[in-house]
Amino acid sequence: MILILTLVAVAAAANSREQLDYNKQDQWGGSCQTGRAQSPIDVPFPSAVELASPPFLHLSRGSFNMTNENHPDTAKFSVNPAEGSVMATVPWMKDRQVTLHQIHLHWGETAAHGSEHTIMGKAYAAEIHLVTSYIDKDSSTKYMVFTRLFRAGKKENKHIAEIIAAEKREGNNRNIQNFDMESLYPPYTAVWTTYKGGLTTPPCTEVVQFAIVDEPLVVTKRQLKKLRRMSLGAGDLAPQRQNWRKTQPLNGRTSTKYYRGRDIEVQF
């Protein structure tokens, strides 16, 4: 019963038609004000370093058909389960099997800060989350979120271009065909950092393990401008000029940095 209620609460928060006020984060409910393992965080110097064998993420296939969820606060697309397997394997987590659910974006009022996570004090222009779930050893459902950061640059990002185009369309045309997930989360990813936290929107439930890829992608300032001007929901709700949560206290939590391969020299 507890598991069912938790999943219902997460789904309700994700699909509510009421837009979230990011200027009133100190009034968010659930565990947002009381939790001790909240997200996002300013990712510190790692507490531990591990060498991991490839791949970083083994997807069941390279591309997926994505369904626009008409979210009120972000561009959010669910992986279409009718198209076949939506499973992935996380080799460096003892071949953990995860189910792919959705991707969504976070951006800011300027290119200086749109990411939810910061890395040793450095903010990025935007952040994308691939949300997956798995059954933990205590039989509870947990989430693993694979995170990519974006820095502002001159080369247009093809994934964000597809997302922007789909948000502007109507009806079933808002969906994305053959979204290239593998190039967004390539198996040859070299370095990533993990820590345990929670959902970054209410109810902020602390059931998430984040895996943050160190190497940022590039997004143009023009694309960022389009994101903050997009009508959200089904195209009938106001834009969100910024939709990132402020970083939260570590409260003693640790992080682990993983290096893929055996020939990387690790320095402290």
TORKOL-4160 file (C-alpha; in steps of 0.2 Angstrom, whole numbers, padded with zeros to 4 digits, m for minus):
268
<pt num="1" X="0000" Y="0000" Z="0000"/>
<pt num="2" X="0014" Y="0012" Z="0004"/>
<pt num="3" X="0022" Y="0008" Z="m0013"/>
<pt num="4" X="0006" Y="0011" Z="m0022"/>
<pt num="5" X="0003" Y="0028" Z="m0013"/>
<pt num="6" X="0021" Y="0034" Z="m0017"/>
<pt num="7" X="0019" Y="0030" Z="m0035"/>
<pt num="8" X="0002" Y="0038" Z="m0036"/>
<pt num="9" X="0009" Y="0054" Z="m0028"/>
<pt num="10" X="0024" Y="0054" Z="m0040"/>
<pt num="11" X="0012" Y="0052" Z="m0055"/>
<pt num="12" X="0000" Y="0065" Z="m0049"/>
<pt num="13" X="0014" Y="0078" Z="m0046"/>
<pt num="14" X="0021" Y="0075" Z="m0064"/>
<pt num="15" X="0004" Y="0076" Z="m0073"/>
<pt num="16" X="m0004" Y="0090" Z="m0063"/>
<pt num="17" X="m0012" Y="0104" Z="m0074"/>
<pt num="18" X="m0007" Y="0117" Z="m0061"/>
<pt num="19" X="0009" Y="0126" Z="m0065"/>
<pt num="20" X="0023" Y="0125" Z="m0052"/>
<pt num="21" X="0029" Y="0142" Z="m0045"/>
<pt num="22" X="0048" Y="0141" Z="m0045"/>
<pt num="23" X="0049" Y="0158" Z="m0036"/>
<pt num="24" X="0041" Y="0150" Z="m0021"/>
<pt num="25" X="0051" Y="0134" Z="m0018"/>
<pt num="26" X="0051" Y="0137" Z="0000"/>
<pt num="27" X="0033" Y="0134" Z="0000"/>
<pt num="28" X="0033" Y="0117" Z="m0009"/>
<pt num="29" X="0025" Y="0103" Z="0001"/>
<pt num="30" X="0029" Y="0084" Z="0003"/>
<pt num="31" X="0047" Y="0081" Z="0008"/>
<pt num="32" X="0053" Y="0096" Z="0000"/>
<pt num="33" X="0056" Y="0106" Z="0016"/>
<pt num="34" X="0059" Y="0092" Z="0028"/>
<pt num="35" X="0069" Y="0079" Z="0019"/>
<pt num="36" X="0088" Y="0076" Z="0023"/>
<pt num="37" X="0093" Y="0069" Z="0006"/>
<pt num="38" X="0085" Y="0082" Z="m0006"/>
<pt num="39" X="0090" Y="0085" Z="m0024"/>
<pt num="40" X="0098" Y="0094" Z="m0034"/>
<pt num="41" X="0115" Y="0097" Z="m0026"/>
<pt num="42" X="0131" Y="0106" Z="m0029"/>
<pt num="43" X="0141" Y="0090" Z="m0034"/>
<pt num="44" X="0157" Y="0091" Z="m0023"/>
<pt num="45" X="0174" Y="0083" Z="m0025"/>
<pt num="46" X="0170" Y="0064" Z="m0025"/>
<pt num="47" X="0171" Y="0054" Z="m0009"/>
<pt num="48" X="0176" Y="0039" Z="m0019"/>
<pt num="49" X="0183" Y="0034" Z="m0036"/>
<pt num="50" X="0178" Y="0018" Z="m0045"/>
<pt num="51" X="0184" Y="0010" Z="m0061"/>
<pt num="52" X="0170" Y="0003" Z="m0071"/>
<pt num="53" X="0170" Y="m0008" Z="m0087"/>
<pt num="54" X="0160" Y="m0002" Z="m0102"/>
<pt num="55" X="0146" Y="0001" Z="m0107"/>
<pt num="56" X="0139" Y="0016" Z="m0096"/>
<pt num="57" X="0121" Y="0011" Z="m0101"/>
<pt num="58" X="0116" Y="m0003" Z="m0112"/>
<pt num="59" X="0100" Y="0001" Z="m0120"/>
<pt num="60" X="0088" Y="m0012" Z="m0128"/>
<pt num="61" X="0089" Y="m0002" Z="m0144"/>
<pt num="62" X="0097" Y="0015" Z="m0150"/>
<pt num="63" X="0081" Y="0025" Z="m0153"/>
<pt num="64" X="0063" Y="0026" Z="m0146"/>
<pt num="65" X="0047" Y="0033" Z="m0151"/>
<pt num="66" X="0042" Y="0047" Z="m0138"/>
<pt num="67" X="0025" Y="0053" Z="m0133"/>
<pt num="68" X="0023" Y="0071" Z="m0127"/>
<pt num="69" X="0015" Y="0071" Z="m0110"/>
<pt num="70" X="0009" Y="0089" Z="m0112"/>
<pt num="71" X="0017" Y="0094" Z="m0095"/>
<pt num="72" X="0013" Y="0111" Z="m0087"/>
<pt num="73" X="0031" Y="0115" Z="m0082"/>
<pt num="74" X="0043" Y="0107" Z="m0094"/>
<pt num="75" X="0045" Y="0098" Z="m0111"/>
<pt num="76" X="0042" Y="0080" Z="m0105"/>
<pt num="77" X="0041" Y="0065" Z="m0116"/>
<pt num="78" X="0038" Y="0047" Z="m0111"/>
<pt num="79" X="0046" Y="0032" Z="m0119"/>
<pt num="80" X="0032" Y="0022" Z="m0129"/>
<pt num="81" X="0031" Y="0005" Z="m0121"/>
<pt num="82" X="0020" Y="m0001" Z="m0136"/>
<pt num="83" X="0035" Y="m0001" Z="m0147"/>
<pt num="84" X="0043" Y="m0015" Z="m0138"/>
<pt num="85" X="0057" Y="m0017" Z="m0124"/>
<pt num="86" X="0060" Y="m0001" Z="m0114"/>
<pt num="87" X="0073" Y="m0009" Z="m0103"/>
<pt num="88" X="0091" Y="m0005" Z="m0101"/>
<pt num="89" X="0106" Y="m0012" Z="m0091"/>
<pt num="90" X="0117" Y="m0003" Z="m0080"/>
<pt num="91" X="0133" Y="m0013" Z="m0080"/>
<pt num="92" X="0143" Y="m0004" Z="m0067"/>
<pt num="93" X="0129" Y="m0006" Z="m0055"/>
<pt num="94" X="0130" Y="m0025" Z="m0055"/>
<pt num="95" X="0120" Y="m0026" Z="m0072"/>
<pt num="96" X="0105" Y="m0018" Z="m0064"/>
<pt num="97" X="0090" Y="m0019" Z="m0075"/>
<pt num="98" X="0080" Y="m0003" Z="m0076"/>
<pt num="99" X="0064" Y="0002" Z="m0086"/>
<pt num="100" X="0065" Y="0018" Z="m0096"/>
<pt num="101" X="0050" Y="0030" Z="m0092"/>
<pt num="102" X="0053" Y="0048" Z="m0098"/>
<pt num="103" X="0065" Y="0062" Z="m0102"/>
<pt num="104" X="0062" Y="0080" Z="m0097"/>
<pt num="105" X="0072" Y="0097" Z="m0098"/>
<pt num="106" X="0077" Y="0110" Z="m0086"/>
<pt num="107" X="0082" Y="0128" Z="m0091"/>
<pt num="108" X="0084" Y="0145" Z="m0084"/>
<pt num="109" X="0081" Y="0164" Z="m0088"/>
<pt num="110" X="0099" Y="0166" Z="m0095"/>
<pt num="111" X="0112" Y="0154" Z="m0101"/>
<pt num="112" X="0122" Y="0157" Z="m0085"/>
<pt num="113" X="0111" Y="0145" Z="m0075"/>
<pt num="114" X="0098" Y="0133" Z="m0081"/>
<pt num="115" X="0104" Y="0117" Z="m0074"/>
<pt num="116" X="0097" Y="0110" Z="m0058"/>
<pt num="117" X="0114" Y="0102" Z="m0052"/>
<pt num="118" X="0130" Y="0112" Z="m0051"/>
<pt num="119" X="0147" Y="0104" Z="m0051"/>
<pt num="120" X="0159" Y="0111" Z="m0038"/>
<pt num="121" X="0150" Y="0128" Z="m0039"/>
<pt num="122" X="0148" Y="0129" Z="m0058"/>
<pt num="123" X="0131" Y="0130" Z="m0065"/>
<pt num="124" X="0126" Y="0125" Z="m0083"/>
<pt num="125" X="0114" Y="0132" Z="m0096"/>
<pt num="126" X="0102" Y="0117" Z="m0096"/>
<pt num="127" X="0100" Y="0100" Z="m0089"/>
<pt num="128" X="0090" Y="0084" Z="m0096"/>
<pt num="129" X="0085" Y="0069" Z="m0086"/>
<pt num="130" X="0082" Y="0052" Z="m0092"/>
<pt num="131" X="0070" Y="0044" Z="m0078"/>
<pt num="132" X="0071" Y="0025" Z="m0076"/>
<pt num="133" X="0065" Y="0014" Z="m0062"/>
<pt num="134" X="0070" Y="m0003" Z="m0054"/>
<pt num="135" X="0065" Y="m0015" Z="m0040"/>
<pt num="136" X="0077" Y="m0013" Z="m0025"/>
<pt num="137" X="0083" Y="m0028" Z="m0014"/>
<pt num="138" X="0069" Y="m0023" Z="m0002"/>
<pt num="139" X="0056" Y="m0025" Z="m0016"/>
<pt num="140" X="0052" Y="m0007" Z="m0016"/>
<pt num="141" X="0052" Y="0004" Z="m0032"/>
<pt num="142" X="0067" Y="0016" Z="m0034"/>
<pt num="143" X="0072" Y="0028" Z="m0048"/>
<pt num="144" X="0088" Y="0030" Z="m0057"/>
<pt num="145" X="0090" Y="0047" Z="m0066"/>
<pt num="146" X="0103" Y="0049" Z="m0079"/>
<pt num="147" X="0108" Y="0067" Z="m0081"/>
<pt num="148" X="0116" Y="0077" Z="m0095"/>
<pt num="149" X="0122" Y="0095" Z="m0093"/>
<pt num="150" X="0122" Y="0108" Z="m0107"/>
<pt num="151" X="0134" Y="0123" Z="m0109"/>
<pt num="152" X="0130" Y="0137" Z="m0121"/>
<pt num="153" X="0139" Y="0136" Z="m0138"/>
<pt num="154" X="0137" Y="0139" Z="m0156"/>
<pt num="155" X="0132" Y="0121" Z="m0162"/>
<pt num="156" X="0113" Y="0118" Z="m0161"/>
<pt num="157" X="0109" Y="0102" Z="m0151"/>
<pt num="158" X="0099" Y="0090" Z="m0162"/>
<pt num="159" X="0089" Y="0082" Z="m0147"/>
<pt num="160" X="0083" Y="0099" Z="m0140"/>
<pt num="161" X="0079" Y="0104" Z="m0158"/>
<pt num="162" X="0067" Y="0089" Z="m0159"/>
<pt num="163" X="0060" Y="0093" Z="m0142"/>
<pt num="164" X="0056" Y="0111" Z="m0147"/>
<pt num="165" X="0049" Y="0106" Z="m0163"/>
<pt num="166" X="0037" Y="0093" Z="m0156"/>
<pt num="167" X="0031" Y="0105" Z="m0142"/>
<pt num="168" X="0026" Y="0118" Z="m0156"/>
<pt num="169" X="0015" Y="0105" Z="m0165"/>
<pt num="170" X="m0003" Y="0099" Z="m0162"/>
<pt num="171" X="m0011" Y="0083" Z="m0158"/>
<pt num="172" X="m0001" Y="0067" Z="m0162"/>
<pt num="173" X="0012" Y="0077" Z="m0172"/>
<pt num="174" X="0018" Y="0082" Z="m0155"/>
<pt num="175" X="0026" Y="0065" Z="m0152"/>
<pt num="176" X="0044" Y="0061" Z="m0158"/>
<pt num="177" X="0048" Y="0047" Z="m0169"/>
<pt num="178" X="0065" Y="0038" Z="m0167"/>
<pt num="179" X="0072" Y="0049" Z="m0154"/>
<pt num="180" X="0091" Y="0044" Z="m0153"/>
<pt num="181" X="0093" Y="0040" Z="m0135"/>
<pt num="182" X="0110" Y="0031" Z="m0137"/>
<pt num="183" X="0119" Y="0047" Z="m0144"/>
<pt num="184" X="0112" Y="0056" Z="m0129"/>
<pt num="185" X="0118" Y="0043" Z="m0117"/>
<pt num="186" X="0132" Y="0034" Z="m0126"/>
<pt num="187" X="0138" Y="0017" Z="m0120"/>
<pt num="188" X="0156" Y="0024" Z="m0122"/>
<pt num="189" X="0153" Y="0038" Z="m0109"/>
<pt num="190" X="0170" Y="0040" Z="m0100"/>
<pt num="191" X="0166" Y="0048" Z="m0083"/>
<pt num="192" X="0151" Y="0050" Z="m0072"/>
<pt num="193" X="0146" Y="0054" Z="m0054"/>
<pt num="194" X="0133" Y="0046" Z="m0043"/>
<pt num="195" X="0124" Y="0051" Z="m0027"/>
<pt num="196" X="0107" Y="0047" Z="m0018"/>
<pt num="197" X="0094" Y="0060" Z="m0018"/>
<pt num="198" X="0076" Y="0063" Z="m0022"/>
<pt num="199" X="0063" Y="0070" Z="m0035"/>
<pt num="200" X="0067" Y="0089" Z="m0039"/>
<pt num="201" X="0048" Y="0093" Z="m0039"/>
<pt num="202" X="0035" Y="0090" Z="m0026"/>
<pt num="203" X="0033" Y="0079" Z="m0017"/>
<pt num="204" X="0052" Y="0078" Z="m0017"/>
<pt num="205" X="0052" Y="0059" Z="m0012"/>
<pt num="206" X="0069" Y="0053" Z="m0008"/>
<pt num="207" X="0070" Y="0037" Z="m0019"/>
<pt num="208" X="0082" Y="0043" Z="m0033"/>
<pt num="209" X="0100" Y="0038" Z="m0037"/>
<pt num="210" X="0107" Y="0051" Z="m0049"/>
<pt num="211" X="0121" Y="0047" Z="m0062"/>
<pt num="212" X="0128" Y="0064" Z="m0069"/>
<pt num="213" X="0138" Y="0063" Z="m0085"/>
<pt num="214" X="0154" Y="0074" Z="m0083"/>
<pt num="215" X="0156" Y="0080" Z="m0101"/>
<pt num="216" X="0143" Y="0093" Z="m0105"/>
<pt num="217" X="0133" Y="0094" Z="m0121"/>
<pt num="218" X="0131" Y="0110" Z="m0131"/>
<pt num="219" X="0115" Y="0120" Z="m0134"/>
<pt num="220" X="0114" Y="0137" Z="m0142"/>
<pt num="221" X="0107" Y="0153" Z="m0134"/>
<pt num="222" X="0094" Y="0153" Z="m0148"/>
<pt num="223" X="0088" Y="0136" Z="m0142"/>
<pt num="224" X="0087" Y="0142" Z="m0124"/>
<pt num="225" X="0077" Y="0157" Z="m0129"/>
<pt num="226" X="0065" Y="0145" Z="m0138"/>
<pt num="227" X="0063" Y="0134" Z="m0122"/>
<pt num="228" X="0059" Y="0149" Z="m0111"/>
<pt num="229" X="0046" Y="0155" Z="m0123"/>
<pt num="230" X="0037" Y="0139" Z="m0127"/>
<pt num="231" X="0019" Y="0137" Z="m0122"/>
<pt num="232" X="0018" Y="0122" Z="m0111"/>
<pt num="233" X="0004" Y="0109" Z="m0107"/>
<pt num="234" X="m0004" Y="0105" Z="m0123"/>
<pt num="235" X="0001" Y="0122" Z="m0130"/>
<pt num="236" X="m0012" Y="0131" Z="m0119"/>
<pt num="237" X="m0002" Y="0135" Z="m0104"/>
<pt num="238" X="0011" Y="0150" Z="m0101"/>
<pt num="239" X="0029" Y="0147" Z="m0103"/>
<pt num="240" X="0041" Y="0144" Z="m0089"/>
<pt num="241" X="0056" Y="0156" Z="m0090"/>
<pt num="242" X="0065" Y="0145" Z="m0078"/>
<pt num="243" X="0061" Y="0128" Z="m0070"/>
<pt num="244" X="0076" Y="0123" Z="m0060"/>
<pt num="245" X="0076" Y="0119" Z="m0041"/>
<pt num="246" X="0089" Y="0127" Z="m0030"/>
<pt num="247" X="0103" Y="0116" Z="m0024"/>
<pt num="248" X="0100" Y="0107" Z="m0007"/>
<pt num="249" X="0111" Y="0103" Z="0008"/>
<pt num="250" X="0122" Y="0088" Z="0007"/>
<pt num="251" X="0119" Y="0083" Z="0025"/>
<pt num="252" X="0133" Y="0071" Z="0025"/>
<pt num="253" X="0130" Y="0062" Z="0009"/>
<pt num="254" X="0144" Y="0056" Z="m0002"/>
<pt num="255" X="0146" Y="0055" Z="m0021"/>
<pt num="256" X="0156" Y="0042" Z="m0031"/>
<pt num="257" X="0165" Y="0046" Z="m0048"/>
<pt num="258" X="0166" Y="0032" Z="m0060"/>
<pt num="259" X="0179" Y="0031" Z="m0074"/>
<pt num="260" X="0176" Y="0019" Z="m0088"/>
<pt num="261" X="0191" Y="0009" Z="m0094"/>
<pt num="262" X="0207" Y="0003" Z="m0085"/>
<pt num="263" X="0220" Y="0015" Z="m0092"/>
<pt num="264" X="0214" Y="0031" Z="m0084"/>
<pt num="265" X="0225" Y="0039" Z="m0071"/>
<pt num="266" X="0215" Y="0045" Z="m0056"/>
<pt num="267" X="0223" Y="0060" Z="m0047"/>
<pt num="268" X="0217" Y="0067" Z="m0030"/>
